[in-house]
Amino acid sequence: MKNKHLIKSFGVLMMLLALQMTAKAQLSMNAQYRTRSEFRAGQGTLPIVNSNPAFFTNHRLRLGFGYTMDRLKFYTSIQDVRVWGQDGSTISNADGKALQLHEAWGEITFSDSSWKKFADNFSLKVGRQEIIYDDSRLLGNLDWLQQGRKHDAAILKWNKRYWFVDIGGAYNQNRETKSGAFYNGTNLQDSVVDVHGAKVPLSNNNPNYNGPAVGTNGLTTNYKAFYFLYVKRNLGWGNASILVFNDDFGRAPYKTSVNSRHTLGGNLTGKALRKIDFNAYGYYQCGIDYKYNKNSSFMYGASAMALIGRKLTIGPGFDLMSGNNTVKSQYRKDGVSTNHAFDPLYGTPHKFWGYMDYFYVADGYGAFAPNSKGLGNGSSTLISPGLVNGFLKIKYKAGEKINFSLDIHEFWAQNTVANRSTKKDSNDVLNKNLGTEIDFLVNWNLTPAIGFEGGYSAMFGTNTLNALKHTGATGINTQANTNTLPKRNVGHWAYVMINIRPDLIADLNLFKRTQTAKVDELSKKLDELNNKMEGLGK
């Protein structure tokens, strides 16, 4: 009996010792399994007349492992993304890879106690990583998308008290070569399947391409390189930041020269009167875009959320992204000479411009380029008239575990929208109002590791939105103007999502505490047993 207790106690002690060594090594482990079932009858673009709604379930499984020691942080995560019942994943609307290396990076810390006068932290983070700044408007991980967003990049980080400075960059190459710097803008896959079932190579020189968007605003080519400077100052009551970002796009036919686009501006967030959270931002874009157009565009906006009582939060806001006048004949057949449509880079559009993702995502939004007379369809190149988004957000906390939210968006085109249906008068324009979107959302956290989320959205579009939206066809378009296909002006979308995120280290710590209690209990029993045996011996 005594030996049995001793063996059990020894085994538990060895397990506790292993857990203690793990804790000292500062090992971190996280996991996520997320499923989302969606009903689509107008998500992303207005539904075609007589089309059938779509329904499917997809999932994301993500496993992450981190290790922290003196002067080093290491992290890697893998993920599997797929539609239930489909062997291939949907990296985009076209078939793609399912199993991915989502993150794999190391962060080397140069600073120690001798650096205190110079920096609280000075480090280099290198590898595949998510890049998130401010509210993810321009640079974010796009977590709503099951595949997420990541970059192969290096970032030098410096921090001293209230100041934070990051300098980062990335450089893309298709493959190892003996000479040259070949990069054709291909992202994640080499080809897509067109409407006839044929494989079509991805190209940054194909204006009809309607496959995966690697950026926002319907970008179909990945950047050749980017580099940026980010500076943030903690103000106590909020944060002020400045971003200077440059991305380069390889020129066809894939030469080493690039088109360089520049984005610069700032963001301000804070809290006023202890109950009002506010945000204001403004950015300007210039240089040469990936379609060889000169770029001169801007973006600005502001919002506020006020706490009313203990459960209700409500607040208005607006966004303005500049766009092109789609009437003027200054546009060339192959595009625009000066592009005034702001591109919100590599952010998280789903968070800002309606949950139905009508704007600045994969589905095209804009009028087709005019011909030399400023009328009709000059090419299949979309010219975006920009966007004005006025919104009201309402959040209600019904309890500790359940929350409701309601967002109401009113959308307008920022610039003039030509009436392409007449093809007679270049002065014939459409009303700028695009429509109203209503997003209702409910969150229920069963436990800290298990969450349920459901939502319903409706878009009440106008004839202008109908004229500006693509039909959402997959592959290469066979018609020069797919906008002319008849569409309904009302779209619906609903989803249910289950999010399971166990904290593996916390579970191990809980196991450690439980086992420690059991060891203590066993020790007491052993002491009692020894006392009894000693009494019998006497």
N, C-alpha and C positions, 0 to 999 in steps of 0.2 A: 504493500500500500504506500509505504513511504517512498520507495523507488519510483513508483508510478507518478506520484506528485512531483518528485524531483525532476524527472524526465520532462514532464509537461511544463514545469516552471522554466527549465533550461531552454526549451524550445521557444517559449514566449519571450524570454530574455534576449535570445539571439535575434528574434524578429524585431524586437524593440531597438536593438543595437543597430540593425540594418536601417531601420527607419530614421534613427538619430543621425547616422552617417549621411543619409539622403538629405535630411533637413539642413545639415551643415554645408552640403554642397550646393544648396539653394537650387534644387531641381524643380522645375515647374512643368506641369502637364495640364493641358486643357483639351476639351473635346466638344463637338457640336454635331447633333443630327437634327436637320431642319427639313420638314416637308411642307410643300405649299400646293394646295389644290386650287385651280383657277377656272372660273367661268368667264369666257371672253366673248363679248358681242359688241365690240367697239373699243377695245383697249388699244391705245397707241395710235389708232387712226379710225375714222368713221367707218362703220360696216357697209360693205357692198350690198346693194339691194338683192334680196332673195338668197343671201348667203346664210349658212348655218352657223350657230354659235360653236365655239370650241370649248372643250373641257379636258383637263389633264392634271396630273400630279407629278411634280418633280421633287428632287431632294438634293441636299448637300450634306455630305459627311466630311467633317474636318477634324484632324488630329494634330495637335501642336505640342512640341517639346522644347523646353528652354533650359538653359544652364547658365548660372551666374557664379563667377569667381572673381578673384582680385584682378581688376583691370580688363575684364572680359565679360561680355554677354553674348550668348549664342542662342539662336532660335530657329526652328524649322517647323513647317506645317505642310501636310499633304491633304488633298481633298478629292472627293469623288462627287461629280455632278452628273445627274442624268434624269431623264423622264422615265417614270415607271413604265415598264414594259418595252423599253427601247434599249438595245445594246449600246448604241452610240449616244454620246451626250449632246447637249446643245450649247456649245461654247458660244454660238450665236444662233441665228435662225437657220443656219446651215449646219450640216453634220460636222462634228469636231471631236476633239479629245475629251475623254471623261476624267480620267485620273491625271491629276496635275500636281506639280510642286508649287504650292501657293506662295510659300515664303521660305527662304533659307538665307539667313544673314548673320553676320557677326558684328558686334560693336566693341571696338577697342578703346579703352579709356586711357588717355595720356596723363591726365591730371591726378595728383595726389595731394597730401597735406602741404607739400612745398610749393604748390601752385595757387594757394589760397588768395594771394594778392592779385593774381592774373585771372583766375577762373575758378568757379565752383565746380564746373564740369567742362572738360574738353575731350571730345571723343570722335571717332570715325565709325560710321555705320555703313557696311558694304554688303551687297548681295541683293537677292530678290526680296522686296519688301513693299508693304503698303505705305503710301505717302499721304498723310492727312494733315491739313493745316486749317486753322480757324474753324468754320462751320462746314467744311467740305464742299463749298460752293465751286471752287476752281480746282482744288486738289483733294481727292477723297478716295476711299476704298470701295465705293459703290456697293456697299454690303447688301443692299436690297436684291441686287442681281445675285443669283446663287453662285455664279462663278467669281464674283467680286472683281477687284482691280488691283494689280500689283505692277511694280516696275523693277527692272534690273538697274540698280543705281548705287551711287556712293554719296554719302552725306556727311559733311564735317560739321559737328555741333559744338557750339560754345555757349556757356551760360555764366553770368555773373550777377548775383542778386536778382534784380528785377528785369534784366536784359537777357534775351535769347536770340542767338544768331545761328542760322543754318545756311550752309553753302553746299549745293548738291548738283549732281550731273549724271547723265546716262548716255550711253553710246551703243547703238544697235548695229548688228552685222548678221547677215543671213547664215554665214558659215565661215569656218576657217579657210583662208586663202593664202596663196604664195605672194600675191601682190594685189593692189587695188583695195577699194573699200566698198564692195558691192552691197547694196541694200535696196530692195525694190518696194519696201513698205509692206510686205506680207506680214500678216499678224495671225499667229496661232495655227494656221493651216495654209496649204499651198494652192488650194482650188476650192471652188464651190460648184454646186450643181445648178444648171440653169433650168428654165421651165420645160425644156425638151429632154431633160435628163442627162445632158452632156456636161462634162467637167470643164469649167472655165477658170484659167489661172487668175489669181488675185493680182491686181495691178494698180499702181497709183496713177495710171494713165488711162483708166477706163471710166468714162463719165456715166455709163449706164449701169455700173455695178450697184447692186442693191443687197449686198451681203452684210457681214458683221460690221458694226461701227466700233472702232477702237477708241475713239474719243467721244465727244459729244457733238451735237450739231450734224450728225450723220457722217462724220469723218470715216472714210473707208481706207485710209492709209495710216500706218503707224509712223511715228516720228523716227527720223534717223538718229537724232540726238536731242537732248535738252539740258539746260543748265539754269540754275536759279539762285536767288538770294532772298532769304526770308528773315525779317527782323521783327521781334515782338517785344513790347514793353508792358510789364505788369503795372497797372496804375493804382492798384489797391481796390478801387471800385469797379474795375474792368480791365480790358486789354486793348491795346492799339497795336496794329501790325502793318507792315509794308511788304509787298511781294513784287519782285522783279523776275519775270520768267521768260525764257527764250526757248522755243522749240524749232528744230530744223527738219525739213522734209526733202528727201532726195529727189533730184530732178530726173525726169524721164529722158532718155532710156537708161536710168539707173546709173548715172555718172556720179562722180565724187562731189560735184557741186550741189549746193542745197539752197532751198528757199528758207529764209529765216523770218519767223514771226515773233514779235515782242509784245508781252503783256505786263503792265505795271499798274499798281494801285494800292489801296489800303482798306483795312477793315477795323471797325471800332465796335466793341461790345461792352456792356456794363449793366449795372443795376442802379436804379434811382428810387429814392424814397422807400427803399427796402422791399418794395413789392412790384416794381416794374423792371423787367428785363428788356433791354433795347439793343438794336443792332443797326449799323449804317455802314455802307461800303461804296466804293467807286473804283472802276478800272478802265484803262484805255488800252487799245490794241492797235499795233502798227506793224510795219514791215511788209513781207511778201508771204501770202498764204500758200497752202499746198496746191492750189489750183492756178498759181502764177499770177494772182491778182494782188495789186497793192492793197494794203489793209489800213483802214482808218475807221475804227469803231469804238464804242464805249458801252459801259454797263454801270448802273448804279441803282441803289434802292435803300429802303429802311423798313424796320418793323419794330413792334413792341408787344410785350405780353404782360398784362397786369393781373395780379392775384386779387380776386374778390372773395372775401371770406377765407375759408380754409380749403375749399374743394374746387372752386371754379376759377379758371384762368382764361382770359379773353384778350385778344389784341388784333389790330389791323396791320397792314403792311403793303408794300408795292415793290415791284421789280421792273426795271426797264432795260431791255437789250436792244441796241440800235440795229436797224436793218436797211435794206436797199429799197429804193423807189423802183418798183417793178414795171413802171410805165415808160420811163425815159429811154430814148433810143441810144443813149451813150453806151449801153451794154453791147459787147461784142458777141458774135455768134457762139464763141466757145466759153463765154462767161462774162464777168464784169471787169472793166478796166480798174475801178476802185471798189473794193468790197467794203461796205459799211455794216455788214452783219457781224455782230460780236459772237465769238465762239467761246463758250464757258469751259474750255480746256478739258481737263480730266477729273471732273468733279462728280457730284451725285445729283443728277437732275431730278430723280424721283422725290427727293426731299423738298424741293422748292416749287416746281412748276406743275403741280397736280400729280396725284398718284396714278393717273391713267397714262402718264408718260407720252403726252401728245407732242411735247416740244423738247428739242435738243437731245434727242435720243436716236435710235436706229431708223425709225420711220421718217421718211422725208417730210419736210414742211417748207413750202414756198411755191412761188410761181416759176414756170419755166422761162428761160431767157428769151427776150424778144428777138425778132430778126432785125435786119439792118434798118427797117422802117419803124421799129418800135412796136410792131404788132405780131400777134400770133406766137408760134413756137419756133424760136430760133435753134434750140437744141434741147437735149434732155437734162441740161444742167439746171438745178434748182437754185433760184435766187430768193433768199429769205428776206421777208419784209420786217424782221425783228419782232419783238414781243413786249407788250406791257401787261403786267400781271398785278391786278389789285385783289387783295385777299383779306379774309377775316378768319381767324382761327379760334376755336373754342375747345377747351379741355375741361373735363369734369372727373374728379377723383371720387368714385362711388364708395370706395373702401380701401383697405390696405392692399388688396390684391387685384382690384379691378378698376380700369380707367376707360373713359369714353372720350372721343374727340370728333369734332366736326370742322371741316375746312370748306370754305366757299371761295372759289376763284372766279374772277371776271377777267376775260382775256381780250386784248385788242392787238392788232398789228401796229407796230411802231411807225411804219412808213406806208406810203401809198401802195395799194394793191390794184393791179390792172385787171380789168374784166376781159379775160381771154376768150370768153364765149362769143363775143360779138365780132372780134377781129376786124372792126371797121374804124373805130375812133380811138386814138391813143389817149384821149382825155376821158374815156369811159372808165370809171373806177368803181370799185366795190366799197361798201361800208367797212370800216376798219374793225368793227366789233366781230370777235371770233366765237364767242359763246360763254357759257357758264358751266363750271364743273363743281360738283358737290362730292366730297369725300367723307365717308363715315367710317370710323374705326373703333374697335373695342379690343382691349388687352386684358387678359386674365392670367395672373401668375399663380399657378397651383402651389408651387414651391419655388424657392430661389433658382432651382435648376430646371424647372418645367414650366413653360409658358405657352399659352394659346393666344392666337391673334386672328381676328376676322375683320373683313372690310367690304364695303359696297360703295361703288362710285358710279356716277352718271355724268355724261357730257351732253349738254344741250347746245349743239353747235348751230352756227349760222351758215348761210350760203357761202359766205366768204371762207369760213373754215373748210367747208366742203370743197371749194375750189383749190385750196392750198394744200390739202392733205393727200399724200399718196395712199394707194389702196392697201399697202402692206404686202404686196406680192413678193414671193420668195424667188431669189435668183435674178437673172438678167431680164430686164423689162423688154418685151417685144413691141410695145407701143411707145411712141415718143412722148405721149402725155397720158400717163395712167390716171391722172387726176380727173379725166373726162368720164371715167366709168361711173355709173350712177351709184350714189351712196346715200344712206339714210343720215339725217342730221342729228340723230340721238344715238348715243352709244352707252353700253352698260358693261360693268366689270365687277366681279366679286371674287373673294378668295378666303380660304381658311388655312392658317399656318400653325404648325406645331413646332416648337423650338425647345430642344433638349440640350442643356449645357451643363453637364456635371463638372464640378470643381474637383478634379482627381486628387490634388494635393490636400485640399480641405478634407476630403473623404479619408485619405490616409492618416491625416492628423487626428480625425475623429476615431479611426480605428486604433491609432496609437494610444489615445486617452482611454479608450475602452479596454484595451489589453493591459494597460498600466493598472487600471482598477482591478482587473482580474488577477494580475500578478500580486497586487497587495493583498487581495482576499486569499489567494493561495498561500502567501507567506504567513498570514495569520493562522490559517488552518494547519500549516506545517509546524508552526510554533506550538500550537495546541496539541498536535500529535506527538511532538517531541516531549512535551511536558508529561503527557499521559504515559509514554513509554518509559520515561525516567522514573515515574511513580511506580510503575509495575516492576521495574528493576529493583527498586528498593524493597 
